[in-house]
Amino acid sequence: MKRSLVLPALLLLVACGDSPEELFAKGQSAYAAHDYTAARLHLTSALQEQPGNRAMLALQARTLVALGDGEGARGMLDKLAGGKVLQGELAELAAHAAILRRQPEQAVTLLGNMATAEAHRLRALAALQRNDLDAAGQYLSQAAAVGGNARAFADYARYFLTKGEFALAESMAGKAHAIAPDEIGTLLVRAELATRKGDLAAALRDYEKADKLYPGNRAAQMGRASVLGDLGRLDELEAALKPLMSTMPKDKDVAYLRARLAHARKDWKGIRGVVQPLEANLSQQDPLRLIYAEALLNLNAAEQAIAQAGPIARANPANRHAVRLLAEAQLAAGDARTALATFQPVAASSEARPEELALMARIARAAGDTTEAQYASRAGKPAPEALGADLAEGDAAMRAGNWMRAIMAYERILAVTDGRNAIVLNNMAYAQSMLGNHDKARDFADRAMKLLPENASVLDTAGWVRFRAGKDLENARKLLGMAAEKAPQNATIRQHLVEASRSAS
């Protein structure tokens, strides 16, 4: 009963003292600022006074579509149509509303034989709702051929992403950016592309811009929060989750981010509090179950942890994390023989990591298996194959600009070595700097510089991370100058020095 009073109360506040014309003007301003919630309130109040105003009805229909309210938009458009067939932009709007109501066939009918880029884009969305990926691709191709529609290019980029064709996705995203760099679809697909590449700093910039320009946009808010979690910026993640928890308290994706935050803080009871109310509605393969399994394991509920991790590990034997959690839970439950069989394929691999081999030795000991000594010995000396694989992965990720993947690979190397590989430290510094982790970047760069104080690349990185952090700029320029002297033909070093010197003038 109380909730039914909220909207009328808000409308009363909005309408107080304003004429319909003033309310319409406020609705137009709010719509232009992409504040669709405010626009809806102003326009609803204005329409109470002038229910047949066509300009108000049309703007309210656009607003409701922007808010994802296909049913409400249909009501506005029906009033505009007055029993006639809608044409032009209004027909496209009606088709979009039908798609929001998950009525793809009706959307196609409403579009008729329209050949605009937007009409082709909407037909593609309708095809996607019918799971007809080939038809969606054909319609998006037609939309791109017409051109001029940033949303169509952004959707085409996302289509190519689903097919794993990243070069084409980047090309389409670039075309969307050229037409409308601040359009929500452009910003979101660019952020998704940057995330896939591991360039989380770039992804965060686009998500933050989208969140600022389109207040309340769920995709922008969720994307920003997810990247903050990936970057380990936990306090910022917690702040970003508060409005999402307020507006979507039972949303599964919000719960996943809350569980990730609790996991990073090792708040096992907190994870249980988040997941337990949703457990019955989670699919067997939901990744939230793995976070829950680890929490249950740490809360001494091994049997429950097995129930959560088991289906995922059995369906995805290449998922080392899931298999490891299942084996640990089986060991904790007192079933060492089953744990041995579960984890043996991971531990037998030549690329098994020391922590995995140490776990296998522990499992073998509990099972009374003679392989304990073998696994314990392997755990004590990292396998060259594993180190080589991590080094190759890190270097490839650096070349591709996938900074997060590079960091993860180099972290594994540093964890099992003496941490004195200057090139690994140097690359780690650069990757951390690119993600905006400036203090970490400087620490790694200084450690590399102690080992190779005369190396041009190391000096360049040490100077560049200082410059990007905006700290110790005089020393940054000095280090970059030294690097340029040692490698005068290196274009990257020369470019860094020019940029740093320019900022001083």
N, C-alpha and C positions, 0 to 999 in steps of 0.2 A: 504494500500500500504506500509506503513512504517513497519508493522509487518512482511511482507514477506521478508524484508531486514535483519531482526534480525539474523536468523539462518545462512545465508551465511556470514554475518559479523563475527559472532562467529567462524565459521569454518575457516575463513581467519586468525583470530587471533590464533586459535589452530594450524593451519598447518604451520604457518610462520616459515621457516627455518628447519623444521623437515622432516626427510625421512619417508617413509611408515613404515619401520621397527621400527623407534623411536616412531612414532605415535601408532603403535600396542603395543609396550611395555608400553607406557603411558596408553593406553586403558586397558591393562591387569592389571596394577597397580591400576587404578581407579576402575575397576570391583572388584578386590580383596578387596579394601577398601569400597566396597558397594556404591561408588559415581557413580551411574549409569548415571546420567546426563553428567558428565565429560567423562565417558567411551564412551557414545554414540557419543559425539562430536569428540573425538580422532579417534574412529573407522570409523566414517563417512568420515573424512578427509583421513584416510589411504586407505579406499576402493575406494575413488576417483582415487587414483593412481594405486591400484591393485584390480579392481572390481571382479576378480575371485578367490581371495585368500580364500581358504576354512576355514582356521583357523580364519581369520578375520570375515568371514560371520557367522560362528558358534558362535563366541563370541558376535557379534552384535545381533544375534537372542536371545541369553540368556539375553543380556542387555535390549533389548526391552521388553521381557517378564517381566523382573524385574521391568520395568517402567510401565507395564500395557498396552503396545502398541501391541495388538494382530495382528493388521493389518500390522504394520511395520515388526513384527517378521515373519509373513507369507511370506512377500516379500523376506526376507533373506533366509528362509528355502526352498522356491521354487527354488531359485538359486542353493542352495546346492543339492537339489534333482535331478535337471536336468531332470525332467519327470519321475524319478523312485520313488518307494515307500521308504519312509524313514524308517530306522530301529533303534532299541535301544534307546539311549538317545535322538537322534534327533526326533524320533517318539513321545516320551514323550513331548519334547519341542513343537512340532507342535500341539499336543493335548492341551497343556496348552494354546497356542496361540489361538486355536479355542474356548476354554472356555472363554478367555478374550474377544473374539468377540461375545460371547453368542451364540455359535453354539455347544451345548452339543452332539448332535447326531454325528456330524462330528468328535468330539474329541474321542468318543467311537470307531468309525470306524478306526481312525488313530492308536489307541492302539491295535487293533486286539486282539490276544490272549495272549498278554504279561502278565506275572504274577509277575512283580516286585512290591515292596511296593509303588513306585511312580505311577505306572500304576493304581493300585487299588485306590490310593488317588485321582488321576485325574478322575477316573470313579465316585468316590463319589462326587466330585465337580460338575461333569456333572449331576448327579442325583439330587443334590441340586438345580441346575438351572431349572430342570424339576419339582421341588417341590415334589420329591419323597424321603421323609425323611427315609423311611424304607430301600430303596435300598442304600441310602448313608451310613446308619449305617452298612449294610452288607459289603459294599466295604471297609469301614474304619476298620471293624473287620478283614478282610482279609489282609489289609495293616499292621495292628498291628501284625498279626500272622507271616507275613514275617519278620517284625522288621527292625531295623537299620535306619529308616527314621524319623528324628525328626519332619519334617513338617507333616507327617501322624499322629503322636501322638498328635501334637498340634491341628490339625484339628479335631481329634477324641475328644480331650478335649473340643473344642468349640461345637462340636455336642452334647456332654453330657450336656453342659451348656444350650443349647437351650431347652433341655428336663427337666431341673431343677435337674439333677442328679449330684450334686456338688462333692460328694465323688469320683465318677468315673472320673469326669472332672479333679479333682486334681491329681488322680492317673495317668491319661494320660499325664497331663502337667509335672508331675514328671519324666516320662519316656522320654519325649521330652528333658527335661533339662539334664538328664543323658547322652543323646547322643550328643546334641549340645546346650549348655547353652546360647550361644550368637546368635543363629539363630533367625531371626526376628519373625518367627511364635511362637517360644518358649517364647520370651520376651513378645510379645503382649498378648498371652493367659494367661501367668502368671500375667501380669498386670491387665487383665480383671477379673481374679479370685480374686485377691487381692481387686479390686474395689468392686466386689460383696460382699466380706466379710466385707467391710468397713475399710480395712487396707490400707488407702490411702498413707501412707508413703512408704509402700512396692510397691504399684502400681506406685508411682511417680519414685521410683528408677529404676524400669524396663522400664518405658516409657522413662526416661532420658537416660538410657543406649541404648535403641533402637534408639533414636533420634541421639545420638552421633555416634553409629556404622553404622547407615544407614541414612546418611544425606538426607534430603528431603522426608523421608518416611511420607506420609500423616497420616497414622494411628497412628504412634508414636507421631507426632506433635500434632494431635488432642487429643489423649489420655492424653498427658502431660498437654496440655492447660486445658482440662476438669477437671483433678484432681487438678490443681492449683486453679481453680475456686471453687471447692468443699472445698478446704482448706482455702479459703478466702485470698489467697496471690495475691491480686489484681494487684499490680505493676508488679509482675512476669507474671501474666496472660496477662496483656497488652503487655508486651515485647514478649511473646510467640505468640501472635496473629498477630504481625506485618508481619512476613514472610508469614503466611497463608493468610492474607489479600492481600499481594502482588501477590502471585501465584494463589489464588482462591478467587478473590474479590466478586463473586456472589454465592459462595457455601453456601447452606442453613445451613449446620452444623457450618460453620465458623460464619455465621450470628447469630446463636443461642448462641454461646459463646460470641460474641460481645454484644448481648442483655443482657446476664447474667452479664457481666462486668458492663454495664451501669445500670442494676437493682441494683447491689450491691452498686453502688455509687448514687443511686436514681436520675439518669440522665434520667428523663422521656422523654424529647425531643430527647435525644440520642437514646433511644429505638425506638421511632417513626421513626427516620431517618434511622435506620437499617432495620426495619421490613416493613415499608410502600412500598418500591420498590419490595418486594418479596411477598406481601400479596396475590396477585391474584394466585400465584402458590402454596400456602400452602394448605394442606388438612384441612378439618374441624376439625380434631382431633390433629393437629400439636401442640406440647407443646409450640412452639414459640408464639402461639396465646394467651396463658395465660399471658406470660410476657407482650405482647402487650396490653392485656386488662387492666392490672394493670397500665400501663403507661397512657393509654387513660383515665382511671378513675381519675388519678391524674392530668391530663391535662383538666379536666372538660368536657370530651367528653363521658358522661355516656352511651348514646344510642349506640355509636360505641363500647364501652366496652362490652355492653350486647351482641352485634352481635358476638364478638370474644369469650367470655366466655360461652355463652349460649349453643351452640352445644356440647361442651365438658362436661359441668355440667350435661346436660340432658342425655347424653350417658353414663356418669360415675358418678352416684349419690353417690358412695363411695369416690369420689375425693373431700375431704373436702375443699381443697384450691380453686378448680374450683367453687364449690357451693357457697363458701363464696364470691368470687369475683363477681359472678353473682348477689347475693343478695345485696351486697354493691352498685353495679352499678344500680340495680333496685331502691334501696333507693335513690341514688343520682339523678336518673331520675324522682323522685317524685311518684313512684309507690310502696308505702310502703306495700300495701296489697299483691301484688305479691311477694315482697321481703319476707314478713312474711311466705307465703306458701313455698317459695323456701328454706328458711333456717330452717324451723321448724323441719325437720327430724334430722338435725345436733344438734340443740340446745336441742332437747328432749332427746337425748342420755344421759345415766348416766355418760358417759365418756367425755361429752362436756367440753371444757377447758374454763377458766375464760374469756379470750378475746372473745371467740365465744359467750358466754352467755351475755357479755356486749354488743356485737353487736346486739344480738337478743332483748335485752331490749331496745336498741335505735330504732330498727325497730318497735317493738311493740308500743313504745311511739308515733312514727310518724304515725302509723296506727290507733292509738286510741284504741289499744287492751288492754284488762284487764290483760293480762299475763305479762305486763311490770314489775310489782313489783316482781313477782315470779322469773323472769329471773335475775333481778338486785340483788335479794337476793342470788341466787345461784352463781352469778359472784363474790360476795364478800367473799365466802368461798369455796375453792377448794373441789370438791367432792372426798371423799376417794377412790371411784372406779377409778377415773381418775389418782390420784396420785399412787394408787396401780398398775395400768396398766403400767404407765410410769416407776415405779421402777422395776417391773418385766421385762419390755422390756430392760431397761438399764443393769440390772444384767445378763440377758441372752446374750445380745450383748457383754458384757465384757468376759463372758465365751467362746464365739465363736470368740473372737478377732475382732469383728466388731466395731472398735473404733469410727467411725463416727456416727453410729446408737446409740451407748451408749452415746456419747456427746449430741446428739439431745434429747434423753430421759431425761438426767440429767439437761439439760438446761431448759426444760419445768418444771421440779420439782423446780429448784432454782428460776424460774421466779414467781412462785405462792406461795412460802413459804418464811420464813425469811432468807433462805440461810445459816442456821446454822446446817445442817445435815452433821456431820463430815464424815460419810461413803460415802455420795454422793459426797462431795467435794474431798475426797480421790480418789474415782474411776474416777471422772472427771479429776483430776490431772494426773493420770496414762494414761488415754485415750488420753489426749492432748499431753502428752510426746511421746506416741507411734506414733502420727501423726506428730511429729517434731515441735509442737507449744510449745517450751520450756519455754518462758516467761509466757504464760498462765498456763502451767503445774505447774511452781514453785509458782505462785500466789495462785492457788487452794490448792496446797499441804501445803503451809504455813498457809492458813486459816483453813485447817483441823487440823494442828498440834497445833494451838492455842486452839482449842476445845478439842482435845484429845492428850495432849503432852506426855503421857506415853504409848500410844497404839503402839504395835510393827508394825502393818501393816501401820499405818500412818507415823511412823518414817522411815520405809523402803521406802515408796513412796517418802517422802521428800528428802531422800538421793539419791534415784535412779534417780529422775528427774533432780537433780543437776548433777549427774554423766553423764547422757545422754546428757545434755546440754554442758558438758565440762567446767562448771563454778563452782566456789566455791567448788573445789574438796576435799580440806581438810575437810571442814564441811560435805561434802557428805559422806566421809568415816566414819566420827565420828557418823553421824546419822545412817548409816547402821550398825555400830558396836553396837550402843545402841539397835537397833532393834533386832540384833542377840542375844544379851544378854537376852532380854526379851522373845524371842521365839527361843530357841536353836534348837528345833526340826523342825523348818520351813525350808524346803529345798529351797524354792524360795528366802527367805531372805538370807540364807547362800550362795546361788549361787551369788546373787547380791554383797554381801560383798567380796567374793573371786575375782570376776571380777574387782571390784573397787580397791581392794588391789593389784592385779596383775599389774594393769596399773601404779601403783605408783613405782614399782620396776624396 
